Amino acid sequence: MLRNWKTHEGEDLELDLSSPELELFEKALSLYQVGAPMADISNLYLDGSCVLYRGRIGAEVVKHPLYRAIKDMAKRRGIADGILGDSPGTRPELDSFKANN
């Protein structure tokens, strides 16, 4: 199923999702919409057993539009909750976390 997601930075992601990928996207979106903590959303894309890691490794995973969309949801929640700054350098102690997640 084709979905779109606009990132916090304004990038349009086109999500051409299989049924299992759509389920993951909808789960992440539900968590995001109810205001779940950033960690709960992040765990969805960091879980090595999730659909994102089936047949993919390394850069293939992190470049996948679904990974990027869910990561963006987590980032938005982190910004809303004051955990992350809105721009690089705002919270230097978190820059390495943002770069790696």
MDAnalysis code that builds the backbone (N, CA, C; Angstrom):
import MDAnalysis as mda
import numpy as np

u = mda.Universe.empty(303, n_residues=101, atom_resindex=np.repeat(np.arange(101), 3), trajectory=True)
u.add_TopologyAttr("name", ["N", "CA", "C"] * 101)
u.add_TopologyAttr("resid", np.arange(1, 102))
u.add_TopologyAttr("resname", ["MET", "LEU", "ARG", "ASN", "TRP", "LYS", "THR", "HIS", "GLU", "GLY", "GLU", "ASP", "LEU", "GLU", "LEU", "ASP", "LEU", "SER", "SER", "PRO", "GLU", "LEU", "GLU", "LEU", "PHE", "GLU", "LYS", "ALA", "LEU", "SER", "LEU", "TYR", "GLN", "VAL", "GLY", "ALA", "PRO", "MET", "ALA", "ASP", "ILE", "SER", "ASN", "LEU", "TYR", "LEU", "ASP", "GLY", "SER", "CYS", "VAL", "LEU", "TYR", "ARG", "GLY", "ARG", "ILE", "GLY", "ALA", "GLU", "VAL", "VAL", "LYS", "HIS", "PRO", "LEU", "TYR", "ARG", "ALA", "ILE", "LYS", "ASP", "MET", "ALA", "LYS", "ARG", "ARG", "GLY", "ILE", "ALA", "ASP", "GLY", "ILE", "LEU", "GLY", "ASP", "SER", "PRO", "GLY", "THR", "ARG", "PRO", "GLU", "LEU", "ASP", "SER", "PHE", "LYS", "ALA", "ASN", "ASN"])
u.atoms.positions = np.array([
    [0.841, -1.177, 0.000],
    [0.000, 0.000, 0.000],
    [0.886, 1.240, 0.000],
    [0.516, 2.222, -0.751],
    [1.287, 3.452, -0.869],
    [0.815, 4.469, 0.163],
    [1.747, 4.957, 0.977],
    [1.480, 5.999, 1.959],
    [2.560, 7.059, 1.785],
    [2.304, 8.223, 2.322],
    [3.300, 9.294, 2.315],
    [3.512, 9.794, 3.732],
    [4.723, 10.252, 3.993],
    [5.046, 10.836, 5.290],
    [5.965, 12.021, 5.047],
    [5.636, 13.162, 5.648],
    [6.479, 14.348, 5.536],
    [7.279, 14.469, 6.835],
    [8.590, 14.441, 6.718],
    [9.444, 14.485, 7.905],
    [9.435, 15.871, 8.542],
    [9.953, 15.907, 9.757],
    [10.088, 17.159, 10.499],
    [10.889, 18.181, 9.697],
    [11.840, 17.694, 8.912],
    [12.688, 18.574, 8.097],
    [12.032, 18.948, 6.774],
    [10.846, 18.390, 6.499],
    [10.120, 18.728, 5.283],
    [10.326, 17.796, 4.107],
    [11.024, 16.696, 4.316],
    [11.244, 15.735, 3.233],
    [10.013, 14.842, 3.076],
    [9.575, 14.658, 1.847],
    [8.453, 13.766, 1.566],
    [8.970, 12.357, 1.352],
    [8.481, 11.430, 2.162],
    [8.853, 10.021, 2.017],
    [7.683, 9.280, 1.395],
    [7.951, 8.573, 0.323],
    [6.929, 7.741, -0.307],
    [7.098, 6.333, 0.235],
    [6.056, 5.838, 0.876],
    [6.106, 4.529, 1.516],
    [5.276, 3.541, 0.723],
    [5.944, 2.674, -0.005],
    [5.275, 1.609, -0.746],
    [5.412, 0.361, 0.123],
    [4.393, 0.071, 0.930],
    [4.509, -0.891, 2.011],
    [3.799, -2.208, 1.745],
    [4.441, -3.281, 2.155],
    [3.799, -4.596, 2.180],
    [2.833, -4.607, 3.368],
    [2.029, -5.622, 3.477],
    [1.086, -5.718, 4.598],
    [1.788, -5.686, 5.955],
    [2.855, -6.481, 6.167],
    [3.543, -6.413, 7.467],
    [4.179, -5.042, 7.733],
    [4.695, -4.413, 6.680],
    [5.276, -3.076, 6.844],
    [4.197, -2.057, 7.178],
    [3.034, -2.181, 6.550],
    [1.924, -1.286, 6.840],
    [1.478, -1.443, 8.290],
    [1.453, -2.663, 8.782],
    [1.097, -2.896, 10.190],
    [2.079, -2.186, 11.116],
    [3.369, -2.258, 10.805],
    [4.381, -1.586, 11.613],
    [4.189, -0.071, 11.558],
    [3.962, 0.463, 10.363],
    [3.730, 1.898, 10.215],
    [2.521, 2.336, 11.031],
    [1.436, 1.602, 10.933],
    [0.215, 1.976, 11.649],
    [0.389, 1.865, 13.157],
    [1.161, 0.889, 13.610],
    [1.450, 0.772, 15.045],
    [2.243, 1.987, 15.520],
    [3.262, 2.361, 14.753],
    [4.069, 3.531, 15.102],
    [3.221, 4.793, 15.083],
    [2.397, 4.940, 14.065],
    [1.549, 6.123, 13.952],
    [0.576, 6.210, 15.126],
    [0.003, 5.079, 15.534],
    [-0.900, 5.072, 16.684],
    [-0.179, 5.521, 17.952],
    [1.027, 4.975, 18.162],
    [1.809, 5.391, 19.332],
    [2.107, 6.885, 19.287],
    [2.506, 7.351, 18.126],
    [2.820, 8.778, 17.960],
    [1.600, 9.643, 18.249],
    [0.459, 9.259, 17.710],
    [-0.756, 10.063, 17.854],
    [-1.272, 10.118, 19.284],
    [-1.061, 9.066, 20.068],
    [-1.522, 9.084, 21.459],
    [-0.484, 9.681, 22.401],
    [0.654, 10.101, 21.860],
    [1.674, 10.756, 22.688],
    [2.557, 9.801, 23.463],
    [2.748, 8.590, 22.924],
    [3.633, 7.623, 23.577],
    [5.048, 8.196, 23.672],
    [5.808, 7.761, 24.650],
    [7.185, 8.246, 24.789],
    [8.036, 7.924, 23.565],
    [9.042, 8.762, 23.348],
    [9.961, 8.587, 22.234],
    [10.566, 7.183, 22.229],
    [10.919, 6.678, 23.390],
    [11.551, 5.357, 23.476],
    [10.628, 4.254, 22.966],
    [9.340, 4.354, 23.242],
    [8.404, 3.327, 22.774],
    [8.340, 3.293, 21.249],
    [8.348, 4.470, 20.636],
    [8.313, 4.551, 19.170],
    [9.651, 4.082, 18.598],
    [10.741, 4.521, 19.197],
    [12.080, 4.138, 18.729],
    [12.284, 2.632, 18.777],
    [11.749, 1.993, 19.804],
    [11.919, 0.544, 19.928],
    [11.352, -0.199, 18.729],
    [10.371, 0.381, 18.056],
    [9.786, -0.284, 16.894],
    [10.793, -0.413, 15.756],
    [11.560, 0.632, 15.486],
    [12.513, 0.563, 14.373],
    [13.882, 0.043, 14.795],
    [14.127, -0.018, 16.099],
    [15.408, -0.538, 16.579],
    [15.359, -2.036, 16.859],
    [14.174, -2.602, 16.891],
    [14.001, -4.027, 17.157],
    [14.471, -4.838, 15.955],
    [15.589, -5.533, 16.112],
    [16.187, -6.295, 15.015],
    [15.330, -7.432, 14.486],
    [14.249, -7.767, 15.197],
    [13.374, -8.833, 14.712],
    [12.169, -8.287, 13.927],
    [12.068, -6.973, 13.795],
    [10.919, -6.400, 13.085],
    [11.076, -6.553, 11.568],
    [10.011, -6.315, 10.871],
    [9.937, -6.510, 9.422],
    [10.998, -5.707, 8.654],
    [11.451, -4.612, 9.207],
    [12.457, -3.796, 8.527],
    [13.768, -4.546, 8.293],
    [14.061, -5.521, 9.138],
    [15.340, -6.226, 9.070],
    [15.263, -7.528, 8.278],
    [14.106, -7.846, 7.759],
    [13.966, -9.091, 6.991],
    [14.560, -8.909, 5.600],
    [15.686, -9.558, 5.352],
    [16.343, -9.477, 4.055],
    [17.133, -8.207, 3.842],
    [17.291, -7.404, 4.888],
    [18.059, -6.156, 4.772],
    [19.094, -6.107, 5.889],
    [20.191, -5.394, 5.618],
    [21.208, -5.186, 6.635],
    [21.718, -3.756, 6.553],
    [22.265, -3.275, 7.631],
    [22.950, -1.993, 7.685],
    [22.262, -0.838, 6.990],
    [22.965, -0.285, 5.995],
    [22.476, 0.903, 5.289],
    [21.146, 0.667, 4.600],
    [20.891, -0.564, 4.169],
    [19.598, -0.865, 3.532],
    [18.453, -0.597, 4.506],
    [18.678, -0.891, 5.777],
    [17.645, -0.685, 6.795],
    [17.462, 0.805, 7.062],
    [18.544, 1.501, 7.381],
    [18.422, 2.900, 7.794],
    [18.035, 3.838, 6.648],
    [18.222, 3.408, 5.424],
    [17.793, 4.217, 4.285],
    [16.364, 3.927, 3.867],
    [15.784, 2.855, 4.407],
    [14.423, 2.467, 4.030],
    [13.443, 3.551, 4.482],
    [12.537, 3.969, 3.618],
    [11.591, 5.030, 3.970],
    [10.747, 4.733, 5.221],
    [10.401, 3.473, 5.453],
    [9.620, 3.141, 6.646],
    [10.442, 3.375, 7.905],
    [11.690, 2.938, 7.899],
    [12.598, 3.181, 9.026],
    [12.678, 4.688, 9.292],
    [12.884, 5.445, 8.232],
    [13.040, 6.895, 8.359],
    [11.759, 7.564, 8.859],
    [10.599, 7.067, 8.432],
    [9.326, 7.645, 8.875],
    [9.112, 7.393, 10.362],
    [9.375, 6.164, 10.807],
    [9.182, 5.855, 12.224],
    [10.209, 6.595, 13.074],
    [11.423, 6.685, 12.588],
    [12.449, 7.452, 13.298],
    [12.017, 8.912, 13.420],
    [11.405, 9.438, 12.374],
    [10.923, 10.817, 12.406],
    [9.813, 10.989, 13.447],
    [8.920, 10.005, 13.543],
    [7.868, 10.079, 14.568],
    [8.483, 10.132, 15.961],
    [9.496, 9.284, 16.195],
    [10.177, 9.271, 17.488],
    [10.860, 10.613, 17.739],
    [11.493, 11.148, 16.717],
    [12.166, 12.441, 16.852],
    [11.177, 13.537, 17.200],
    [10.051, 13.567, 16.509],
    [9.029, 14.581, 16.797],
    [8.537, 14.478, 18.230],
    [8.350, 13.228, 18.704],
    [7.899, 13.039, 20.087],
    [8.972, 13.502, 21.045],
    [10.237, 13.198, 20.745],
    [11.337, 13.659, 21.589],
    [11.425, 15.170, 21.657],
    [11.189, 15.838, 20.541],
    [11.181, 17.309, 20.521],
    [10.006, 17.827, 21.342],
    [8.831, 17.252, 21.132],
    [7.628, 17.696, 21.855],
    [7.785, 17.513, 23.364],
    [8.477, 16.444, 23.768],
    [8.661, 16.164, 25.185],
    [9.872, 16.877, 25.786],
    [10.615, 17.624, 24.964],
    [11.772, 18.361, 25.454],
    [13.025, 17.517, 25.635],
    [13.007, 16.300, 25.118],
    [14.169, 15.419, 25.227],
    [15.206, 15.778, 24.171],
    [14.738, 16.100, 22.969],
    [15.611, 16.488, 21.865],
    [15.400, 17.955, 21.541],
    [16.466, 18.596, 21.073],
    [16.354, 19.956, 20.583],
    [15.823, 19.945, 19.161],
    [15.330, 21.082, 18.721],
    [14.733, 21.174, 17.398],
    [15.768, 21.307, 16.289],
    [16.997, 21.624, 16.632],
    [18.028, 21.754, 15.610],
    [19.361, 21.265, 16.173],
    [20.293, 20.856, 15.300],
    [21.594, 20.363, 15.771],
    [22.291, 21.392, 16.646],
    [22.892, 20.925, 17.728],
    [23.628, 21.803, 18.625],
    [22.791, 22.388, 19.738],
    [21.467, 22.240, 19.668],
    [20.600, 22.784, 20.702],
    [20.843, 22.064, 22.024],
    [20.999, 20.754, 21.948],
    [21.278, 19.936, 23.122],
    [22.489, 19.068, 22.784],
    [23.698, 19.620, 22.875],
    [24.897, 18.899, 22.426],
    [25.057, 17.511, 23.012],
    [24.621, 17.313, 24.251],
    [24.783, 16.004, 24.876],
    [23.957, 14.930, 24.182],
    [22.990, 15.334, 23.348],
    [22.149, 14.371, 22.647],
    [22.500, 14.225, 21.171],
    [23.449, 15.015, 20.683],
    [23.779, 14.946, 19.257],
    [24.213, 13.555, 18.816],
    [25.000, 12.870, 19.643],
    [25.434, 11.528, 19.255],
    [24.256, 10.559, 19.249],
    [23.326, 10.720, 20.185],
    [22.133, 9.864, 20.185],
    [21.332, 10.089, 18.899],
    [21.119, 11.339, 18.530],
    [20.349, 11.643, 17.330],
    [21.046, 11.105, 16.080],
    [22.347, 11.164, 16.059],
    [23.091, 10.701, 14.888],
    [23.034, 9.184, 14.732],
    [22.890, 8.489, 15.835],
    [22.922, 7.026, 15.809],
    [21.557, 6.367, 15.861],
    [20.492, 7.128, 15.949],
    [19.161, 6.521, 16.057],
    [18.208, 7.075, 15.054],
])
